[in-house]
């Protein structure tokens, strides 16, 4: 058995789960595309649980990378901004330009200056592309970027917690998240409340609690944790498919916590396999997450050009193609855009110090 990992050290299990979460979201949106274009419902519509995994990971990583070290509020927020904003801003502006000049390509995006401005500020705003049919839909220009609105709120909450003693931070975060939740439910309405009045906020806190306790949990055999992890993933897929009208945190958040805990315990025991391709997908997960809507749209257009009817069989082919091409494109974006942007922003805002690595600080 290996020694218990120290806070801040690289954990391969986190990278693996980032890759899994990103591909789950790609799968979900690819199936949605098939349903909208071909009007079929045979393919299992699941995968949005990738967001729940990301939220739990975010809570875990924020604690793991700041525990037992002095981190200033300003320094923390600058690192978070450097890590999240540059690629998102570039792709958001790109999506807005695509919507302006090729309006039919991105079905969920319509060029609108206020919408673009609020998106760049990580604030919810009505999506003009669907306002005529559903005025309550609030999504940014890049629709999956809605999670970043929630992430940024969590970063602000966690930054405030850095001002108090470390032993009090989990409780402080819990109180602030509860205040956000209650305030959203009390003073906001409709979809606006869904951004900040969702029980998914508890997933951030659950990740923090797991990071606080992972070194004190009993050391069960890797086989037991493997079964627990596979069971948790199966539960995530099934619950996302069935979408029961109960707490999102109960049906998706708790299984996501178990999945992360199982992966970490297997790594701690020294039995986590070396999976370089999955680790690479984890490194590129943020790029995959933000860029896959362009890939899916392009794949849809290409399928139409070659006369591919998105029926059941071809729909499955389309989904597989979307997964493969989104992965490859995401890796390319990661290496050619995301990493250079990180280095450039670091030189600009951090005086030339080395930027935080994706594997260290993680993303949404």
C-alpha positions as CSV (number, residue, x, y, z in Angstrom):
1,X,0.0,0.0,0.0
2,X,1.3,3.5,-0.9
3,X,1.4,6.4,1.6
4,X,-1.6,8.7,1.8
5,X,-1.1,11.5,-0.8
6,X,-0.3,15.0,0.4
7,X,-2.4,18.0,-0.3
8,X,-1.6,19.7,-3.6
9,X,0.2,16.7,-5.2
10,X,-0.8,15.5,-8.6
11,X,-3.6,12.8,-8.5
12,X,-4.1,10.8,-11.7
13,X,-7.6,9.7,-10.6
14,X,-8.8,13.4,-10.8
15,X,-7.5,13.6,-14.4
16,X,-9.2,10.3,-15.3
17,X,-12.5,11.5,-14.0
18,X,-12.2,14.9,-15.7
19,X,-11.9,13.0,-19.0
20,X,-14.9,10.8,-18.2
21,X,-17.0,13.8,-17.2
22,X,-16.1,15.7,-20.4
23,X,-17.0,12.7,-22.6
24,X,-20.2,12.1,-20.7
25,X,-21.3,15.7,-21.6
26,X,-20.3,15.3,-25.2
27,X,-22.3,12.1,-25.4
28,X,-25.4,13.9,-23.9
29,X,-25.3,16.7,-26.4
30,X,-24.6,14.4,-29.3
31,X,-27.7,12.4,-28.5
32,X,-29.7,15.6,-28.1
33,X,-28.6,16.6,-31.6
34,X,-29.8,13.3,-33.0
35,X,-33.1,13.7,-31.3
36,X,-33.6,17.3,-32.6
37,X,-32.5,16.5,-36.2
38,X,-34.0,13.1,-36.7
39,X,-36.8,13.3,-34.1
40,X,-36.0,9.8,-32.7
41,X,-35.8,8.8,-29.0
42,X,-34.2,5.4,-29.2
43,X,-30.7,6.4,-28.0
44,X,-30.3,6.6,-24.2
45,X,-30.3,10.3,-23.2
46,X,-27.8,10.4,-20.3
47,X,-24.5,12.1,-19.7
48,X,-25.4,15.4,-18.2
49,X,-24.1,13.9,-14.9
50,X,-20.7,14.9,-16.1
51,X,-21.5,18.3,-14.7
52,X,-22.1,16.8,-11.3
53,X,-18.8,15.0,-11.4
54,X,-17.1,18.4,-12.4
55,X,-18.8,20.2,-9.4
56,X,-17.6,17.5,-6.9
57,X,-14.2,17.6,-8.4
58,X,-14.1,21.4,-8.2
59,X,-14.9,21.4,-4.5
60,X,-12.3,18.7,-3.9
61,X,-9.6,20.5,-5.9
62,X,-10.2,23.9,-4.3
63,X,-9.6,22.4,-0.9
64,X,-6.8,20.1,-2.0
65,X,-4.7,22.8,-3.6
66,X,-5.1,25.4,-0.7
67,X,-5.0,23.2,2.4
68,X,-2.0,23.7,4.7
69,X,-0.7,26.7,2.8
70,X,-1.2,30.4,2.9
71,X,-3.3,31.6,-0.1
72,X,-4.4,35.2,-0.4
73,X,-7.9,35.9,-1.6
74,X,-6.7,38.1,-4.5
75,X,-4.1,35.5,-5.5
76,X,-6.6,32.8,-5.5
77,X,-9.1,34.7,-7.6
78,X,-6.4,35.7,-10.1
79,X,-5.4,32.1,-10.6
80,X,-9.0,31.1,-11.1
81,X,-9.5,33.8,-13.6
82,X,-6.3,32.9,-15.5
83,X,-7.4,29.3,-15.5
84,X,-11.0,29.7,-16.6
85,X,-11.5,32.9,-18.5
86,X,-9.1,33.1,-21.5
87,X,-10.3,30.1,-23.4
88,X,-13.9,30.7,-22.5
89,X,-13.7,34.3,-23.8
90,X,-12.0,33.3,-27.0
91,X,-14.5,30.6,-27.8
92,X,-17.4,32.8,-26.7
93,X,-16.4,35.5,-29.1
94,X,-15.8,32.9,-31.8
95,X,-19.3,31.5,-31.3
96,X,-20.8,35.0,-31.5
97,X,-19.1,35.6,-34.8
98,X,-20.3,32.2,-36.1
99,X,-23.8,33.1,-35.1
100,X,-23.5,36.5,-36.8
101,X,-22.2,35.3,-40.1
102,X,-23.4,31.6,-40.2
103,X,-26.6,31.9,-38.2
104,X,-27.9,28.4,-39.0
105,X,-24.9,26.5,-37.9
106,X,-25.3,26.9,-34.1
107,X,-28.9,26.2,-33.3
108,X,-28.7,27.4,-29.7
109,X,-26.9,30.7,-30.4
110,X,-28.1,34.0,-31.9
111,X,-25.9,37.1,-32.1
112,X,-26.9,39.6,-29.5
113,X,-24.6,42.2,-27.9
114,X,-26.2,42.2,-24.4
115,X,-26.2,38.4,-24.4
116,X,-22.5,38.4,-25.5
117,X,-21.6,40.9,-22.8
118,X,-23.3,39.0,-20.0
119,X,-21.7,35.7,-21.2
120,X,-18.2,37.2,-21.0
121,X,-19.0,38.4,-17.4
122,X,-20.1,34.9,-16.4
123,X,-23.6,36.2,-15.6
124,X,-26.9,34.5,-16.6
125,X,-28.9,36.2,-19.4
126,X,-31.9,35.3,-21.6
127,X,-30.8,33.3,-24.7
128,X,-32.2,35.2,-27.7
129,X,-32.0,32.0,-29.8
130,X,-34.9,30.5,-27.9
131,X,-36.5,33.5,-26.4
132,X,-39.5,33.3,-28.8
133,X,-40.5,29.8,-27.6
134,X,-39.1,29.9,-24.0
135,X,-38.3,33.2,-22.5
136,X,-37.2,31.6,-19.3
137,X,-34.1,29.9,-20.8
138,X,-30.9,31.6,-19.5
139,X,-27.7,30.3,-21.1
140,X,-24.5,31.9,-22.3
141,X,-23.4,32.1,-25.9
142,X,-21.7,28.8,-25.4
143,X,-24.5,26.9,-23.8
144,X,-22.4,24.4,-21.7
145,X,-20.8,27.5,-20.2
146,X,-23.8,27.9,-17.9
147,X,-21.9,25.7,-15.4
148,X,-19.1,28.4,-15.3
149,X,-21.6,30.9,-14.0
150,X,-22.2,28.6,-11.0
151,X,-18.5,27.8,-10.8
152,X,-17.5,31.5,-10.6
153,X,-20.0,32.0,-7.8
154,X,-18.4,29.1,-5.9
155,X,-15.0,30.5,-6.4
156,X,-16.1,33.8,-4.9
157,X,-17.6,31.9,-1.9
158,X,-14.4,29.9,-1.5
159,X,-12.3,33.0,-1.8
160,X,-14.2,34.5,1.1
161,X,-13.6,31.4,3.1
162,X,-9.8,31.8,2.8
163,X,-10.1,34.8,5.2
164,X,-11.0,32.5,8.1
165,X,-9.1,29.8,9.9
166,X,-8.7,26.6,7.9
167,X,-10.6,24.5,10.4
168,X,-13.6,26.8,10.0
169,X,-13.5,27.0,6.2
170,X,-15.8,24.0,5.4
171,X,-18.5,25.4,7.7
172,X,-18.0,28.9,6.4
173,X,-18.5,27.6,2.8
174,X,-21.6,25.7,3.8
175,X,-23.1,28.8,5.4
176,X,-22.3,31.0,2.4
177,X,-23.7,28.4,-0.1
178,X,-26.8,28.1,2.0
179,X,-27.2,31.9,1.9
180,X,-26.8,31.9,-1.8
181,X,-29.4,29.1,-2.2
182,X,-32.0,30.7,0.1
183,X,-31.5,34.1,-1.4
184,X,-32.0,32.7,-4.9
185,X,-35.1,30.9,-3.9
186,X,-36.5,33.9,-2.1
187,X,-35.7,36.8,-4.4
188,X,-35.1,35.2,-7.8
189,X,-37.6,33.4,-10.0
190,X,-37.7,31.0,-12.9
191,X,-34.5,29.9,-14.6
192,X,-32.6,32.7,-12.9
193,X,-33.1,31.0,-9.6
194,X,-31.9,27.7,-11.1
195,X,-28.4,29.0,-11.5
196,X,-27.9,29.8,-7.8
197,X,-30.9,28.1,-6.2
198,X,-30.0,24.6,-7.2
199,X,-29.1,21.8,-4.8
200,X,-26.2,21.1,-7.0
201,X,-24.4,23.7,-4.9
202,X,-24.1,20.9,-2.3
203,X,-21.8,19.1,-4.7
204,X,-19.1,21.7,-4.2
205,X,-19.4,21.3,-0.4
206,X,-19.4,17.5,-0.7
207,X,-16.1,17.7,-2.7
208,X,-14.6,19.8,0.1
209,X,-15.7,17.4,2.8
210,X,-14.3,14.5,0.8
211,X,-10.9,16.3,0.5
212,X,-11.0,16.9,4.3
213,X,-11.6,13.3,5.1
214,X,-10.0,11.2,2.4
215,X,-6.9,10.7,4.4
216,X,-8.9,9.4,7.4
217,X,-11.2,7.0,5.6
218,X,-10.8,3.2,6.2
219,X,-8.5,1.4,3.7
220,X,-10.7,-1.2,2.1
221,X,-9.5,-3.5,-0.7
222,X,-9.1,-2.0,-4.2
223,X,-11.6,-4.6,-5.4
224,X,-14.3,-3.3,-3.1
225,X,-13.6,0.3,-4.2
226,X,-13.7,-0.8,-7.8
227,X,-17.1,-2.3,-7.4
228,X,-18.3,0.8,-5.5
229,X,-17.0,3.1,-8.3
230,X,-18.5,1.0,-11.1
231,X,-21.8,0.9,-9.2
232,X,-21.7,4.7,-8.7
233,X,-21.1,5.3,-12.4
234,X,-24.0,2.9,-13.3
235,X,-26.2,4.8,-10.8
236,X,-25.2,8.1,-12.4
237,X,-26.0,6.9,-15.9
238,X,-29.3,5.4,-14.8
239,X,-30.5,8.2,-12.7
240,X,-29.6,10.7,-15.4
241,X,-31.6,8.6,-17.8
242,X,-34.7,8.3,-15.6
243,X,-34.5,11.9,-14.2
244,X,-36.6,11.2,-11.1
245,X,-38.3,14.3,-9.5
246,X,-36.2,14.2,-6.4
247,X,-33.1,16.1,-5.2
248,X,-30.4,16.3,-7.9
249,X,-27.8,16.1,-5.2
250,X,-29.2,12.8,-3.9
251,X,-29.6,11.0,-7.2
252,X,-26.5,12.4,-9.0
253,X,-24.3,14.3,-6.4
254,X,-23.9,11.4,-3.9
255,X,-23.0,8.8,-6.6
256,X,-20.5,11.4,-8.0
257,X,-18.9,11.7,-4.6
258,X,-18.7,7.9,-4.3
259,X,-17.2,7.6,-7.7
260,X,-14.5,10.2,-6.9
261,X,-13.8,8.6,-3.5
262,X,-13.5,5.1,-5.0
263,X,-11.0,6.4,-7.7
264,X,-9.0,8.2,-5.0
265,X,-8.9,5.1,-2.7
266,X,-7.7,2.9,-5.6
267,X,-5.0,5.4,-6.4
268,X,-4.0,5.6,-2.7
269,X,-3.7,1.8,-2.6
270,X,-1.3,1.9,-5.5
271,X,-3.6,-0.1,-7.8
272,X,-4.7,2.7,-10.2
273,X,-3.7,1.6,-13.7
274,X,-1.6,3.9,-15.9
275,X,-4.0,5.2,-18.6
276,X,-2.1,7.9,-20.5
277,X,-4.8,8.4,-23.1
278,X,-7.5,9.0,-20.5
279,X,-5.0,11.2,-18.6
280,X,-4.6,13.2,-21.8
281,X,-8.4,13.6,-22.1
282,X,-8.4,14.8,-18.5
283,X,-5.7,17.4,-19.4
284,X,-7.8,18.5,-22.3
285,X,-11.2,18.2,-20.6
286,X,-11.8,21.9,-20.3
287,X,-11.1,22.4,-24.0
288,X,-13.3,19.4,-24.9
289,X,-16.1,20.7,-22.7
290,X,-16.1,24.2,-24.3
291,X,-15.3,23.3,-27.9
292,X,-17.5,20.2,-28.5
293,X,-20.6,22.2,-29.5
294,X,-18.7,23.4,-32.5
295,X,-17.6,19.9,-33.3
296,X,-21.1,18.4,-33.0
297,X,-22.5,21.2,-35.1
298,X,-19.9,20.6,-37.8
299,X,-20.4,16.9,-37.7
300,X,-24.1,17.4,-38.1
301,X,-23.5,19.6,-41.2
302,X,-21.0,17.0,-42.6
303,X,-23.6,14.2,-42.0
304,X,-26.2,16.2,-44.0
305,X,-23.7,16.9,-46.8
306,X,-22.9,13.2,-47.3
307,X,-26.5,12.2,-47.0
308,X,-26.3,10.4,-43.7
309,X,-29.8,9.9,-42.4
310,X,-29.7,10.1,-38.6
311,X,-31.9,7.2,-37.9
312,X,-31.2,4.7,-35.1
313,X,-28.2,3.0,-36.6
314,X,-26.7,6.1,-38.2
315,X,-27.6,8.1,-35.1
316,X,-25.3,5.8,-33.1
317,X,-22.6,6.3,-35.7
318,X,-23.1,10.0,-35.4
319,X,-22.7,9.9,-31.6
320,X,-19.5,7.8,-31.8
321,X,-18.1,10.2,-34.4
322,X,-19.0,13.1,-32.2
323,X,-17.2,11.5,-29.3
324,X,-14.0,10.8,-31.3
325,X,-13.8,14.1,-33.2
326,X,-14.6,16.1,-30.1
327,X,-11.8,14.4,-28.2
328,X,-9.3,15.0,-30.9
329,X,-10.4,18.6,-31.5
330,X,-10.4,19.2,-27.8
331,X,-6.8,18.0,-27.5
332,X,-5.8,20.2,-30.4
333,X,-7.5,23.2,-28.8
334,X,-5.9,22.4,-25.5
335,X,-2.4,22.3,-27.0
336,X,-2.7,25.1,-29.5
337,X,-5.0,27.6,-27.8
338,X,-5.6,26.8,-24.1
339,X,-2.0,26.3,-23.0
340,X,-0.5,29.3,-24.9
341,X,-3.3,31.5,-23.5
342,X,-2.5,30.3,-20.0
343,X,1.2,31.1,-20.5
344,X,0.4,34.5,-22.0
345,X,-2.1,35.5,-19.3
346,X,0.3,34.3,-16.6
347,X,3.1,36.5,-18.0
348,X,0.7,39.4,-18.2
349,X,-1.0,39.1,-14.9
350,X,1.4,37.2,-12.7
351,X,4.8,38.8,-13.6
352,X,6.1,35.8,-15.5
353,X,5.6,33.2,-12.8
354,X,4.7,29.7,-14.0
355,X,0.9,29.4,-14.6
356,X,-1.2,26.9,-12.6
357,X,-1.3,23.6,-14.4
358,X,-4.6,22.1,-15.5
359,X,-3.9,19.0,-13.5
360,X,-3.2,21.0,-10.4
361,X,-6.1,23.4,-10.2
362,X,-8.7,21.7,-12.4
363,X,-11.6,23.2,-14.1
364,X,-15.4,23.1,-14.0
